[in-house]
Amino acid sequence: MSEAYELKEKIKDFLEIRDFKSLKNYLLEQNPVDIAEVMDDFGDKEFSLCFRLLPKELAAEAFVNMDSDRQKLLIDGLSDAKLKEILDEICPDDAADLVGEMPAGVVSRILKHTDPEMRDAINAILRYPKNSVGSIMTTEYVSLRRNMTVAEAIAKIRRVGVDKETVYTCYVTEQRKLVGVISVRAILVAQDDEILENLMTTECISVLTTDDREAAVEKIGKYGFLAIPVLDTEERIVGIVTVDDAMDVMETEASEDIAQMAAILPSEKPYLKTSAFRLWLSRVPWLLLLMISATLTSRIISSYETALAACAVLTAFIPMIMGTGGNAGGQASVTIIRGLSLDEIRLSDTLWVVWKELRVSLLCGLTLAPFAFLKVMYLDGLWREPDGVRISLIVSATLFLVVVAAKLVGCLLPLLVKAVRLDPAVVANPFITTVVDALALVVYFALASRLVPALAAGALPV
Amino acid sequence: MSEAYELKEKIKDFLEIRDFKSLKNYLLEQNPVDIAEVMDDFGDKEFSLCFRLLPKELAAEAFVNMDSDRQKLLIDGLSDAKLKEILDEICPDDAADLVGEMPAGVVSRILKHTDPEMRDAINAILRYPKNSVGSIMTTEYVSLRRNMTVAEAIAKIRRVGVDKETVYTCYVTEQRKLVGVISVRAILVAQDDEILENLMTTECISVLTTDDREAAVEKIGKYGFLAIPVLDTEERIVGIVTVDDAMDVMETEASEDIAQMAAILPSEKPYLKTSAFRLWLSRVPWLLLLMISATLTSRIISSYETALAACAVLTAFIPMIMGTGGNAGGQASVTIIRGLSLDEIRLSDTLWVVWKELRVSLLCGLTLAPFAFLKVMYLDGLWREPDGVRISLIVSATLFLVVVAAKLVGCLLPLLVKAVRLDPAVVANPFITTVVDALALVVYFALASRLVPALAAGALPV
């Protein structure tokens, strides 16, 4: 991006002429996210120098947006007083993220310099399992009482709003139970003497701390919320998830799904910051497993070795049949997996899905079969061979059957995996391909060994 | 979801006993998104009945969340007065979406009943190309002047805020040019007599109407904004994109990428609402194209037909080699495509990417090769064959070379496609598989025909 580039060049210029005062004023005007991004590229010395010029609020905001390596470097280099200053400025959920990523020695130094209230909040968030709502919530929010007037509510928001991650949705509580939700917009546009109880929504849409974090993201997206309240098992409000964190989770989850569909173990770091060794670790297990599982296809082909030797031309179409089957199955599975993860498809829709895929697969098969026949006959030149028509028909019929089977396997497998409460994305494309490959070969050879005279005569599988 | 289910049952109960007054009161408490979701499942008669019970704000909010079929049904059934009432309540961007989806006759009826200001706004939004920032922005936002005091700003927000899609980020303008941005939070927590100029941020991060809509989503996500200002080419503010719309776009774009990686033409409707015919249309073109492109692999195999007949066991490992190559290439391409679409990888990183993939592919190849050798020797039983060791070595060496080549092709192809300004997602997995398949066969046969004595003796390609 040119913005980050410009920022970087300007900072470098100021550093070069050692005009720290102008640099400080310049940095004051910049967005902390950009500052963090640009500083990531700096050498350690320039980096520390820049960071020390930032006022504490900006420093804290830039800090939470940095790489964990850089954060560690900073914490190691900061005085206790400065560290405390920054920790006081950051939100409990960011602090919990930080603590989650630092080595033990750094963690104890961080916890030593946070006030007891923050320490409790960090511990509360860290206690929730990874990927739960509790692990992404913040414990800071604005709570109001139901008998407050609009004027009183505005006064309270103005007083406490400085510390809260989001002030735009306020929660009306009674003995820590959530009894209503009201937006700052609704408060602002109402008359001063109106009572909150008459303005608030009492049907509160919320999530539980133990829900999957995707549940919070889904609801925020569906209802267009800026934040969603998080309740504990006794229905007391313990925090909120804000829309900016929801967007981050949405992006991460989509990346994870995409990685898993491509047979990669997901990792949270961006590609360029992941070492070749880590990338290898995330890719080689599936490659190995799928390579070993190809033993199935080798076996099937070996058992028809004599047949293939007698009619070698059959071999030429194996890649086409397996490839088309794999693609057809992949289309179905990826569609279903995405639908499941967006909650557009549920397990109760299984019959509908199968019925729909059956029709789609019949249509696809009926379209592809004649083209396959023509391709094999004329493009691959089988019209010159003695059994040409027969073999073209076999290829075409196999293709039809394989497309139908592949789409049915492709839609059923993710639903089955979902039914046993595993993640459908991990069974995606490549695994389905292995199943479909085996099916395709069995159908192909079964048809060929019955219908090609040279094979039907005697060269049946050993 | 149980919430929607509960809502549906309750509405049905009220309808059954014809207690419309209680139904109305009940609906008043519900979220319009849920109402729209539940009403989608109702019969036409119940549907119209329910809708007429909703007060206009709720009706309008439910209306924009409905299926386009249902929206059409409603518009056809509404009186002119009621239609106008609803149109007056909805935001220009939702109105533009509506107009974009309705048939011509309905559109002219809609435009007849919107006031001139709204009509201009709708037309302005519709004029922007699909997928541009202009097409997803709303033209309603709160603008303030730089010399206003905090008290004056609050008074203005309270006065005009009723009509604005988002009031939480305000834009300071001067002759329609954007000179500053200030959050309602910053205004609320400041002193009454403070001047906005001293509180606002002057480094405004913005997008242009003609930018790709992903640019707006990316910036909103990166900076954690609730809205981003949209400027025209003369730097005048013409609208904003809000975070809820950004989340929708993010989800749609991820779904599109996923579909394209699986060789599906993306469609915007959810799976269960897409007809089998439409699904066929979105899937069959790629299947057909990839089937035809498999002519390449058929040709290669055919040209080695005599060799394969002489050493039939070679055929058994074709699926494993091609499959592993396809998986290895797919891992690289999917990673790079996702990185490009998240802007984590840029074209200028090409050399870095190639260097990283080269190392990863060497690591993967070196891991897989010995396993492949052992698998072929013992799992597939080649130790019993005369040329067993030799063939196992050939398979293992081919696999190594194919994994390296596949990863390099997999990372380079998306970058190349991006360089010529096309969408990298469309060249993904299946297309790369075709290239890698051909490469794999050529390497395999080249090695085999040189190293297996029976073949090297004479059975070279025709």
Contacts between the chains, C-beta under 8 A, distances in Angstrom:
chain1	res1	chain2	res2	distance
A	1	B	343	7.7
A	3	B	205	7.7
A	29	B	201	7.5
A	29	B	202	6.5
A	29	B	203	4.8
A	30	B	203	6.1
A	31	B	203	6.8
A	31	B	205	6.3
A	31	B	223	6.0
A	33	B	222	5.8
A	33	B	223	5.1
A	33	B	224	7.7
A	154	B	188	7.5
A	157	B	188	5.9
A	158	B	188	4.8
A	158	B	189	5.8
A	161	B	185	5.9
A	161	B	188	5.6
A	161	B	189	4.9
A	162	B	189	5.0
A	167	B	185	5.2
A	167	B	188	7.1
A	168	B	168	5.3
A	168	B	184	7.3
A	168	B	185	7.4
A	168	B	226	7.6
A	184	B	168	7.3
A	184	B	184	6.8
A	184	B	188	7.8
A	185	B	161	5.9
A	185	B	167	5.2
A	185	B	168	7.4
A	188	B	154	7.5
A	188	B	157	5.9
A	188	B	158	4.9
A	188	B	161	5.6
A	188	B	167	7.0
A	188	B	184	7.8
A	189	B	158	5.8
A	189	B	161	5.0
A	189	B	162	5.0
A	201	B	29	7.5
A	202	B	29	6.5
A	203	B	29	4.8
A	203	B	30	6.2
A	203	B	31	6.8
A	205	B	3	7.7
A	205	B	31	6.3
A	220	B	247	7.3
A	221	B	244	7.7
A	221	B	247	4.7
A	221	B	248	7.1
A	221	B	251	6.6
A	222	B	33	5.8
A	223	B	31	6.0
A	223	B	33	5.1
A	224	B	33	7.7
A	224	B	244	3.6
A	224	B	247	7.9
A	225	B	244	7.9
A	226	B	168	7.6
A	226	B	226	6.6
A	226	B	243	7.3
A	243	B	226	7.3
A	243	B	243	5.3
A	243	B	244	7.7
A	243	B	247	7.3
A	244	B	221	7.7
A	244	B	224	3.6
A	244	B	225	7.9
A	244	B	243	7.7
A	246	B	247	7.3
A	247	B	220	7.3
A	247	B	221	4.7
A	247	B	224	7.9
A	247	B	243	7.3
A	247	B	246	7.3
A	247	B	247	6.2
A	247	B	250	6.7
A	248	B	221	7.1
A	250	B	247	6.7
A	250	B	250	6.0
A	250	B	251	6.8
A	250	B	254	7.9
A	251	B	221	6.6
A	251	B	250	6.8
A	251	B	254	7.9
A	251	B	342	6.9
A	254	B	250	7.9
A	254	B	251	7.9
A	254	B	254	3.9
A	254	B	258	7.7
A	255	B	338	5.8
A	255	B	342	7.3
A	257	B	258	7.1
A	258	B	254	7.7
A	258	B	257	7.1
A	258	B	258	6.1
A	258	B	261	7.1
A	258	B	334	6.1
A	258	B	338	5.3
A	259	B	334	7.1
A	259	B	335	7.3
A	259	B	338	7.5
A	261	B	258	7.1
A	261	B	261	7.4
A	261	B	262	7.5
A	261	B	334	7.5
A	262	B	261	7.5
A	262	B	330	5.1
A	262	B	331	5.5
A	262	B	333	8.0
A	262	B	334	3.7
A	262	B	335	7.5
A	262	B	429	7.2
A	263	B	327	5.6
A	263	B	330	7.1
A	263	B	331	6.2
A	264	B	331	5.2
A	264	B	334	7.2
A	264	B	335	6.8
A	270	B	339	7.1
A	270	B	342	7.7
A	270	B	344	4.2
A	271	B	335	5.9
A	271	B	336	7.5
A	271	B	339	4.5
A	271	B	344	5.9
A	271	B	345	5.8
A	271	B	353	7.8
A	271	B	356	7.9
A	272	B	339	7.6
A	272	B	344	6.6
A	272	B	345	6.4
A	272	B	349	6.3
A	272	B	352	6.5
A	272	B	353	7.8
A	272	B	356	7.8
A	276	B	356	5.5
A	276	B	359	3.9
A	276	B	360	5.0
A	276	B	363	6.7
A	277	B	363	7.3
A	279	B	335	7.9
A	279	B	356	7.0
A	279	B	360	4.6
A	280	B	360	5.3
A	280	B	363	4.1
A	280	B	364	6.0
A	280	B	367	7.6
A	283	B	328	7.7
A	283	B	331	5.0
A	283	B	360	6.9
A	283	B	364	6.1
A	284	B	363	7.4
A	284	B	364	5.3
A	284	B	367	5.2
A	284	B	368	7.3
A	286	B	327	7.0
A	286	B	331	7.9
A	287	B	324	6.3
A	287	B	327	5.7
A	287	B	328	6.0
A	287	B	331	7.5
A	287	B	364	6.1
A	287	B	368	6.1
A	287	B	403	7.5
A	288	B	367	7.0
A	288	B	368	6.4
A	288	B	371	6.1
A	290	B	323	6.5
A	290	B	324	6.8
A	290	B	327	5.6
A	291	B	320	6.2
A	291	B	323	7.6
A	291	B	324	5.0
A	291	B	368	6.2
A	291	B	371	6.9
A	291	B	372	6.4
A	291	B	375	7.2
A	291	B	399	7.6
A	292	B	371	7.4
A	292	B	375	6.2
A	292	B	379	7.6
A	294	B	319	5.8
A	294	B	320	3.6
A	294	B	323	5.5
A	294	B	324	7.3
A	295	B	320	7.8
A	295	B	375	6.7
A	295	B	379	5.3
A	295	B	380	6.5
A	297	B	316	7.9
A	297	B	319	4.1
A	297	B	320	6.7
A	297	B	323	7.8
A	298	B	316	4.3
A	298	B	317	6.1
A	298	B	319	7.1
A	298	B	320	6.1
A	298	B	380	5.2
A	299	B	316	7.9
A	299	B	380	7.5
A	301	B	315	5.5
A	301	B	316	4.3
A	301	B	318	7.7
A	301	B	319	7.2
A	302	B	313	7.1
A	302	B	316	4.7
A	302	B	380	7.2
A	305	B	312	4.7
A	305	B	313	6.7
A	305	B	315	7.4
A	305	B	316	7.3
A	306	B	312	7.7
A	308	B	308	7.7
A	308	B	312	5.6
A	308	B	315	5.7
A	309	B	309	5.6
A	309	B	312	4.4
A	312	B	305	4.7
A	312	B	306	7.7
A	312	B	308	5.7
A	312	B	309	4.4
A	313	B	302	7.2
A	313	B	305	6.7
A	315	B	301	5.6
A	315	B	305	7.4
A	315	B	308	5.7
A	315	B	315	5.3
A	315	B	318	7.6
A	316	B	297	7.9
A	316	B	298	4.4
A	316	B	299	7.9
A	316	B	301	4.3
A	316	B	302	4.7
A	316	B	305	7.3
A	317	B	298	6.1
A	318	B	301	7.7
A	318	B	315	7.6
A	318	B	318	6.5
A	318	B	319	7.0
A	319	B	294	5.8
A	319	B	297	4.1
A	319	B	298	7.1
A	319	B	301	7.2
A	319	B	318	7.0
A	319	B	322	6.1
A	319	B	437	5.8
A	319	B	441	7.7
A	320	B	291	6.2
A	320	B	294	3.7
A	320	B	295	7.9
A	320	B	297	6.8
A	320	B	298	6.1
A	322	B	319	6.1
A	322	B	322	7.8
A	323	B	290	6.5
A	323	B	291	7.6
A	323	B	294	5.5
A	323	B	297	7.8
A	323	B	430	7.9
A	323	B	433	6.8
A	323	B	434	7.6
A	323	B	437	7.0
A	324	B	287	6.3
A	324	B	290	6.8
A	324	B	291	5.0
A	324	B	294	7.3
A	327	B	263	5.5
A	327	B	286	7.0
A	327	B	287	5.8
A	327	B	290	5.6
A	327	B	430	5.3
A	328	B	283	7.7
A	328	B	287	6.0
A	330	B	262	5.1
A	330	B	263	7.1
A	330	B	429	7.6
A	330	B	430	7.7
A	331	B	262	5.4
A	331	B	263	6.3
A	331	B	264	5.2
A	331	B	283	5.0
A	331	B	286	7.9
A	331	B	287	7.5
A	333	B	262	8.0
A	334	B	258	6.1
A	334	B	259	7.1
A	334	B	261	7.5
A	334	B	262	3.7
A	334	B	264	7.2
A	335	B	259	7.3
A	335	B	262	7.4
A	335	B	264	6.8
A	335	B	271	5.9
A	335	B	279	7.9
A	336	B	271	7.5
A	338	B	255	5.8
A	338	B	258	5.3
A	338	B	259	7.5
A	339	B	270	7.1
A	339	B	271	4.5
A	339	B	272	7.6
A	342	B	251	6.9
A	342	B	255	7.3
A	342	B	270	7.7
A	343	B	1	7.8
A	344	B	270	4.2
A	344	B	271	5.9
A	344	B	272	6.6
A	345	B	271	5.9
A	345	B	272	6.4
A	349	B	272	6.3
A	352	B	272	6.6
A	353	B	271	7.8
A	353	B	272	7.8
A	356	B	271	7.9
A	356	B	272	7.8
A	356	B	276	5.6
A	356	B	279	7.1
A	359	B	276	3.9
A	360	B	276	5.0
A	360	B	279	4.6
A	360	B	280	5.3
A	360	B	283	6.9
A	363	B	276	6.7
A	363	B	277	7.3
A	363	B	280	4.1
A	363	B	284	7.4
A	364	B	280	6.0
A	364	B	283	6.1
A	364	B	284	5.3
A	364	B	287	6.1
A	367	B	280	7.6
A	367	B	284	5.2
A	367	B	288	7.1
A	368	B	284	7.4
A	368	B	287	6.1
A	368	B	288	6.4
A	368	B	291	6.2
A	371	B	288	6.1
A	371	B	291	6.9
A	371	B	292	7.4
A	372	B	291	6.4
A	375	B	291	7.1
A	375	B	292	6.2
A	375	B	295	6.7
A	379	B	292	7.6
A	379	B	295	5.4
A	380	B	295	6.5
A	380	B	298	5.2
A	380	B	299	7.5
A	380	B	302	7.2
A	399	B	291	7.6
A	403	B	287	7.5
A	429	B	262	7.2
A	429	B	330	7.5
A	429	B	429	7.4
A	430	B	323	7.9
A	430	B	327	5.3
A	430	B	330	7.6
A	433	B	323	6.8
A	434	B	323	7.5
A	437	B	319	5.8
A	437	B	323	7.0
A	441	B	319	7.7
